[in-house]
Amino acid sequence: MKVTDTVVILNGENPTIAQSLYDVTVAANNGQTTWKVSSFQTELSDSNHLYLGYYKEDRLVGYIGCQIILDEMSINNFAVHSDYKQQGIGTDLIKQLLAVCEEKEIRFFYLEVRVSNQAAIHLYKKMGFEEVALRKDYYQQPKEDAYIFQLIKK
């Protein structure tokens, strides 16, 4: 991470954050997403959800969002703007998320990923996640299976 790069915890106090998350999602997914600005606002306002944002100077270029229940965490949303991919931002976001979760004594981590998303699968494996199951037709637009990954911290 460069000196001008910052990872921060995001919350619903600033109404423009949800729009920024949406914009990054659209840019990361070739203009397609099933998420709405209101969906991000709802999660940002929920104390069981945690979002970390990656900023380059003053611009949000990536984020990771999860739901936390007791000692379990599920990554619900994770995106890096297409202009900033392959720069280590995803790795930094996962490292920061794991550090925050360690402070909260979270041991079990889960996520789903499209079977075609080889870049994400490589990243998750590099970070210690293991593939544990397959969910048929999990994604709807376009229809696709998902791998379930988990990481268990001792």
N, C-alpha and C positions, 0 to 999 in steps of 0.2 A: 504494500500500500504506500502510495506517495504521500508526502506531507500535506498536499492539498486535498487528499481523499479522506473521507470521514464516514464511519458507520455509526448510525444513531438509532435509538429506539424511537419508533413513530407512534403517535397516538391520534385520537380523533379531535383534539382541541383545535387544530388548524384545518378548516374545511377544504383547503386546497390540496392537502396531502392525498386524499382519496382520488382526486382528479389526476394527480401526478402518478399515483400507482397505476391507475387505469391507462394513462398514456404510455408508461413503460411497458405494460402488459401488451398493449396493441403493437408497439414498436418491436417487441421481442417475438411476436407471433405472426408476423407478416400481415398485420392489420386485422387479425381475427382473435376474438375472445368471447367467451360466454359470460365473463364477469361484467358487472355494471359498477358505476361509480358508487351507487348506493350500497352495493355488496361490500365494497372496501370500507365505506363509512361505518357500516354495521359492525364489521370485524374490528376496526380500529377502536370502536367505542366499547367493546366487550372485554372485560378484564381477564377472560380466559384465552384471549388471543394476544399474540405478540408479533409485532412487525419490526424488522430492522431494515433501515434504508441505507443505501450506499450512495454517497454524494461525491461528485467530482466538482470541486469548487462549490457552486450553489445549485447544481443541477442533480436531481435524483436520476440515477442511471441504472439502479438495480435494487431489488428488495427480496426479502424472504419473509413469509408469513406463516405462522403456525398456531395451532390450538394446543393448550396445555391443560391436562386434567391429572391432578395428583402428580405422580412421578412419570407420566407419559406425555410425549409431545408428538404431534402429527403435523408435518409440513403440508400446508394446504395450497400454498401459492409461492412461486419462486420465479423471478424473471430478471434478465439483464437486457437492457436496451440493445438492439441489434448493432448499433454503432460502437458498442463497448464490449462485445463478446470476445473471448479468447485473450483477456487481459488479467485473469486471475480474480475477477470480481466475485464470481460465484464461489470460488474457494474461500475467499476472505469472508463472505457472508456466512457460509456454513461454519467456519472456524469461530466467528464471533457469536453465532447462535449457540453453538455447543458450549462456549465459555459462559454465556449468560445462563444457559440451562444447568451447567455444573453448579453455579451459585445457588440455584433453586433446587438442587439435589434431584434433578430429573435424570433418570437412568435409561428409559426406553424411548427410542426415536423411530418413527414410521413415516413413510411417504409412498405415494404412487407416482409412476412415471410411464409415459407412453412407450410401448415396446420399440417404436421407431426412433426415439430420442437418444441416439447413441452417445452424443456429447454429454448429456445429463447422466446417463447410466455410467459412463466412464468416470465422471466427477464423483458420483455417489460411492462407487467402488473405491476410488482413490481415498475418499474420506472415511472409509471403514464400514460403510453400509453393505449389507448382504441381501441378495435377492432371496425372498422366502416364499413367494406365491405369485400366481397369475390371476388377474381379474378379467374375465371375458367381457368384451364390449363395455368397458368402464367409461370410456370417453365417447361422447355422442357427436361432436362436430370437429373433425370427422370421426366416424365410428372407429374405435380402435381398442385393443386390449391394453391393460396396464400391468406392469410388474409392481409388486409390493416389495419394498426394501425395509430393512430394520437395522438398527444399531443398538447394541446393549452396552452400556457403560458399567463398569464394575464399581 
